[in-house]
Amino acid sequence: MAKLFRMPSISADTEEVVLLEWSVKPGTKVQAGDAIAIVETDKANVDITVDQTSILWRSLVEPGASLDVGTPIAILIGEDEQVTDEQALLDSLGIGGNA
């Protein structure tokens, strides 16, 4: 099932990060624990990992963007899921055609 992947909390005192790069391209299958992006905090560069096997269907932010914790950064779909109606998927996630 498709879901928004939100910028996770890095530490208790980190509220904003900068997306440095995507570690995988859209369409890539990732396993639980795999890094999909690298972000920069005021203290370190940190890998952002997924918590379940899925496919990175679409990234929602470009490298260099400043992000608050909780900001949607990607759309993940199930490993056997097919997207036949892109607009319906975006609407179901509450992001319409803005992605």
Secondary structure, DSSP 8 states (H G I E B T S, - for coil): --EEEE----STT--EEEEEEESS-TT-EE-TT-EEEEEE-SS-EEEEE-SS-EEEEEE-S-TT-EEETT-EEEEEE-TT---S-HHHHHHHTT-TT--
